[in-house]
Amino acid sequence: MDWFLLVIAFLFLIAGLAGAVLPVLPGPPLSFLGLLILHFSSQVQFSLAFLVVAALVAALITVLDYVIPNYFTQKLKASPAAVRGTFVGTLLGLFLIPPVGILIFPILGAFVGELIFSNDVQKAFKSAFASFAGLVGGIVIKGVYGLWALVYGAFALF
């Protein structure tokens, strides 16, 4: 039973790391579940405080992953239409053409939203870049958490 738990835990940890770049996989929650499954094996015991903090960080990163593209779009002075376009593009990307849609639609949404609002192609490209920067920021944050969970779980086991 213990080997089964260890294999499942590391499959979750690997899937969590892959979820940093594959939008169809919720990376941080999968990584946390991998740590939690490791905890239930007889090989690894994490403290309750560690598990609570790891869960809260995973939840925060998951929420931020949807907020960061909008934040970057606003920070680079895009119009409210570009911000709404990024949000609508994110939602459409989740449902229309996953996983590629979640990478492309927020950027297209920011571009189209800004273009409709200002009719300025240069500003629309700037808004699209801001959305892209936010997307990359989310990937980096999820990747760091996924890698941390995988390495921490491996070191806890050995």
C-alpha positions as CSV (number, residue, x, y, z in Angstrom):
1,M,0.0,0.0,0.0
2,D,2.8,2.4,0.8
3,W,4.5,2.0,-2.6
4,F,1.1,2.7,-4.2
5,L,0.7,5.9,-2.2
6,L,4.3,7.0,-3.1
7,V,3.8,6.4,-6.8
8,I,0.4,8.2,-6.8
9,A,1.9,11.1,-4.8
10,F,4.8,11.5,-7.3
11,L,2.5,11.3,-10.2
12,F,0.5,14.2,-8.7
13,L,3.7,16.1,-8.0
14,I,4.8,15.7,-11.6
15,A,1.4,16.6,-13.0
16,G,1.4,19.6,-10.7
17,L,4.7,20.8,-12.3
18,A,3.4,20.1,-15.8
19,G,0.3,22.1,-14.8
20,A,2.6,25.2,-14.8
21,V,2.6,25.2,-18.6
22,L,-0.5,23.1,-19.4
23,P,-3.5,25.1,-18.6
24,V,-5.8,22.1,-18.5
25,L,-4.0,20.9,-15.4
26,P,-4.5,22.9,-12.1
27,G,-0.8,22.8,-11.2
28,P,-0.6,24.0,-7.6
29,P,-3.6,22.0,-6.3
30,L,-2.2,18.9,-7.9
31,S,1.2,19.5,-6.3
32,F,-0.4,20.0,-2.9
33,L,-2.4,16.8,-3.3
34,G,0.8,15.0,-4.1
35,L,2.3,16.4,-0.8
36,L,-0.8,15.4,1.0
37,I,-0.8,11.8,-0.4
38,L,2.9,11.6,0.6
39,H,1.9,12.7,4.2
40,F,-0.5,9.7,4.4
41,S,2.2,7.2,3.6
42,S,4.3,5.8,6.4
43,Q,7.5,7.2,4.8
44,V,6.8,10.9,5.2
45,Q,5.1,13.0,7.9
46,F,4.6,16.7,7.4
47,S,3.4,19.0,10.2
48,L,-0.1,20.3,10.2
49,A,1.3,23.9,9.9
50,F,3.3,22.9,6.8
51,L,0.3,21.3,5.2
52,V,-1.9,24.3,5.9
53,V,0.6,26.8,4.6
54,A,1.2,24.7,1.5
55,A,-2.5,24.5,0.8
56,L,-3.0,28.2,1.3
57,V,-0.1,29.0,-1.0
58,A,-1.5,26.6,-3.6
59,A,-4.9,28.3,-3.4
60,L,-3.4,31.8,-3.6
61,I,-1.3,30.9,-6.7
62,T,-4.3,29.3,-8.3
63,V,-6.4,32.5,-7.8
64,L,-3.5,34.8,-8.9
65,D,-3.1,32.8,-12.1
66,Y,-6.5,34.2,-13.2
67,V,-5.9,37.7,-11.8
68,I,-2.3,38.4,-12.9
69,P,-3.0,38.8,-16.7
70,N,-5.6,41.4,-15.8
71,Y,-3.3,43.1,-13.4
72,F,-0.5,43.4,-15.9
73,T,-2.9,44.7,-18.5
74,Q,-4.0,47.4,-16.1
75,K,-0.5,48.2,-14.9
76,L,0.7,49.0,-18.4
77,K,-2.1,51.5,-18.8
78,A,-4.3,49.5,-21.1
79,S,-7.9,50.7,-21.4
80,P,-10.7,49.1,-19.4
81,A,-11.8,47.5,-22.7
82,A,-8.4,45.7,-22.9
83,V,-8.7,44.5,-19.3
84,R,-12.2,43.2,-20.0
85,G,-10.9,41.7,-23.3
86,T,-8.2,39.8,-21.3
87,F,-10.8,38.5,-18.9
88,V,-13.2,37.5,-21.6
89,G,-10.4,35.9,-23.5
90,T,-9.3,33.9,-20.5
91,L,-12.8,32.6,-20.0
92,L,-13.2,31.7,-23.7
93,G,-9.8,30.1,-23.8
94,L,-10.8,27.9,-20.9
95,F,-13.8,26.5,-22.7
96,L,-13.3,26.8,-26.4
97,I,-9.9,25.4,-27.4
98,P,-8.1,24.2,-24.2
99,P,-5.2,24.1,-23.7
100,V,-4.0,26.3,-26.5
101,G,-7.0,28.7,-26.1
102,I,-5.9,29.7,-22.6
103,L,-2.5,30.8,-24.0
104,I,-3.8,32.7,-27.0
105,F,-7.3,34.1,-26.2
106,P,-6.3,36.4,-23.3
107,I,-3.7,38.0,-25.6
108,L,-6.2,38.3,-28.4
109,G,-8.9,39.6,-26.1
110,A,-6.6,42.4,-24.8
111,F,-5.6,43.3,-28.4
112,V,-9.2,43.3,-29.7
113,G,-10.5,45.1,-26.7
114,E,-7.9,47.9,-26.9
115,L,-8.3,48.1,-30.7
116,I,-12.1,48.6,-30.3
117,F,-11.6,51.2,-27.6
118,S,-8.8,53.3,-29.0
119,N,-8.5,52.2,-32.6
120,D,-4.7,52.4,-32.1
121,V,-2.9,49.3,-33.3
122,Q,0.3,50.2,-31.4
123,K,-1.6,50.6,-28.1
124,A,-3.4,47.3,-28.9
125,F,-0.1,45.5,-29.3
126,K,1.1,47.0,-26.0
127,S,-2.0,45.8,-24.2
128,A,-1.6,42.3,-25.8
129,F,2.1,42.3,-24.6
130,A,0.9,43.2,-21.1
131,S,-1.5,40.3,-21.1
132,F,1.3,38.0,-22.3
133,A,3.6,39.2,-19.6
134,G,0.9,38.4,-17.0
135,L,0.5,34.9,-18.5
136,V,4.2,34.3,-18.3
137,G,4.2,35.6,-14.8
138,G,1.5,33.0,-13.8
139,I,3.5,30.2,-15.5
140,V,6.6,31.1,-13.5
141,I,4.8,31.3,-10.2
142,K,3.1,27.9,-10.8
143,G,6.3,26.4,-12.0
144,V,8.2,27.6,-8.9
145,Y,5.6,26.1,-6.6
146,G,5.4,22.8,-8.6
147,L,9.2,22.4,-8.6
148,W,9.4,23.3,-4.9
149,A,6.7,20.7,-4.0
150,L,8.4,18.0,-6.2
151,V,11.9,18.6,-4.7
152,Y,10.6,19.0,-1.2
153,G,8.6,15.8,-1.5
154,A,11.6,13.9,-2.9
155,F,13.9,15.2,-0.2
156,A,11.3,14.3,2.5
157,L,11.2,10.8,1.2
158,F,15.0,10.3,1.2
